[in-house]
């Protein structure tokens, strides 16, 4: 019996050995490299290279092999770019940028569209390095000086309806409007980006996420004229970690509730963030009107504040467009945790929970919060309405609508 069993196992062993040898000899799938210079791009900052970039994309889009588009050193002038992915083969495409992409100096050229650079319905696209300069200062001046014919402006970089996106080491400066927008996407990783615009540049959010899932933003430095990061309706499972924010309006969930039939935001973690001289730190903002939206399962932790005007704020009476609705918000805010938050406030009210009478905030938890009023180096104050929850460990300033956890006393 032993002999027969050994004879039966021998062919199986040989088949397995053949599989191992064949697998080890398998050749890796080759990568195709495409240089935009081949298609007529000029790194002189004055020649329109729009068609060259689109031509390079079409070749990459049709490739059956993974493709890397090379943008060498230099300044490449490009107008509105739309990189369409619906007809692509869905093999990975990497874009490695050593130089800069420059928008036309006349802001009206790009502002005629809602976005300058648009990736639509793409899969497995990665961007590495490079600078995007939208040259938006002319539009900022138009808006700030009360110009009646100022266009809304274009977002610098938009990904919409896309999957498996990586943005690594990219720099965006002088955006006309939002710098980076992730809309209706899944599995997005943004790491090591730099965003820069003047503190007085209107509506220039650094990174805006909307209707997207599994989004990670890490190790990035953002200074701009609006929210460093904003999370809009329909976004879930968002992780934000290792961010330096300032100047700007902080990190915001919302605004939510501008429409009655609107999706909510849930499962968001904001961790290891330094806020410097921002108007807000961590903020949830909702419109004061009827809505079925919500913000729930939110964690803000391991955060340093330095001269922040509103370090912790829930604003359920947010209004940006006049006239304001002056109602009570229907957005439900629940299960929000603030943990290990320290630093200084530039105003005497460091914690403001301004919740809705119609839908009070529930499940608010503060644990190890210590904020001082910078001007007098003393504990700041807290303002609280229509909110309930727990205060664990040290909470300074103590928020009166939160109960002390009896297990901690």
HELIX and SHEET records of a PDB file:
HELIX    1   1 UNK A    2  UNK A   25  1                                  24    
HELIX    2   2 UNK A   36  UNK A   39  5                                   4    
HELIX    3   3 UNK A   50  UNK A   62  1                                  13    
HELIX    4   4 UNK A  107  UNK A  111  1                                   5    
HELIX    5   5 UNK A  137  UNK A  144  1                                   8    
HELIX    6   6 UNK A  406  UNK A  408  5                                   3    
SHEET    1   A13 UNK A  32  UNK A  35  0                                        
SHEET    2   A13 UNK A  67  UNK A  71  1                                        
SHEET    3   A13 UNK A  93  UNK A  97  1                                        
SHEET    4   A13 UNK A 123  UNK A 128  1                                        
SHEET    5   A13 UNK A 163  UNK A 168  1                                        
SHEET    6   A13 UNK A 186  UNK A 191  1                                        
SHEET    7   A13 UNK A 213  UNK A 223  1                                        
SHEET    8   A13 UNK A 194  UNK A 196  1                                        
SHEET    9   A13 UNK A 171  UNK A 173  1                                        
SHEET   10   A13 UNK A 131  UNK A 133  1                                        
SHEET   11   A13 UNK A 100  UNK A 102  1                                        
SHEET   12   A13 UNK A  75  UNK A  77  1                                        
SHEET   13   A13 UNK A  44  UNK A  48  1                                        
SHEET    1   B13 UNK A  32  UNK A  35  0                                        
SHEET    2   B13 UNK A  67  UNK A  71  1                                        
SHEET    3   B13 UNK A  93  UNK A  97  1                                        
SHEET    4   B13 UNK A 123  UNK A 128  1                                        
SHEET    5   B13 UNK A 163  UNK A 168  1                                        
SHEET    6   B13 UNK A 186  UNK A 191  1                                        
SHEET    7   B13 UNK A 213  UNK A 223  1                                        
SHEET    8   B13 UNK A 236  UNK A 245  1                                        
SHEET    9   B13 UNK A 265  UNK A 276  1                                        
SHEET   10   B13 UNK A 294  UNK A 308  1                                        
SHEET   11   B13 UNK A 332  UNK A 345  1                                        
SHEET   12   B13 UNK A 361  UNK A 373  1                                        
SHEET   13   B13 UNK A 378  UNK A 379 -1                                        
SHEET    1   C14 UNK A  32  UNK A  35  0                                        
SHEET    2   C14 UNK A  67  UNK A  71  1                                        
SHEET    3   C14 UNK A  93  UNK A  97  1                                        
SHEET    4   C14 UNK A 123  UNK A 128  1                                        
SHEET    5   C14 UNK A 163  UNK A 168  1                                        
SHEET    6   C14 UNK A 186  UNK A 191  1                                        
SHEET    7   C14 UNK A 213  UNK A 223  1                                        
SHEET    8   C14 UNK A 236  UNK A 245  1                                        
SHEET    9   C14 UNK A 265  UNK A 276  1                                        
SHEET   10   C14 UNK A 294  UNK A 308  1                                        
SHEET   11   C14 UNK A 332  UNK A 345  1                                        
SHEET   12   C14 UNK A 361  UNK A 373  1                                        
SHEET   13   C14 UNK A 387  UNK A 396  1                                        
SHEET   14   C14 UNK A 402  UNK A 404  1                                        
SHEET    1   D11 UNK A  81  UNK A  84  0                                        
SHEET    2   D11 UNK A 115  UNK A 120  1                                        
SHEET    3   D11 UNK A 155  UNK A 160  1                                        
SHEET    4   D11 UNK A 180  UNK A 183  1                                        
SHEET    5   D11 UNK A 207  UNK A 210  1                                        
SHEET    6   D11 UNK A 229  UNK A 231  1                                        
SHEET    7   D11 UNK A 251  UNK A 256  1                                        
SHEET    8   D11 UNK A 280  UNK A 287  1                                        
SHEET    9   D11 UNK A 310  UNK A 318  1                                        
SHEET   10   D11 UNK A 349  UNK A 354  1                                        
SHEET   11   D11 UNK A 381  UNK A 385  1                                        
END                                                                             
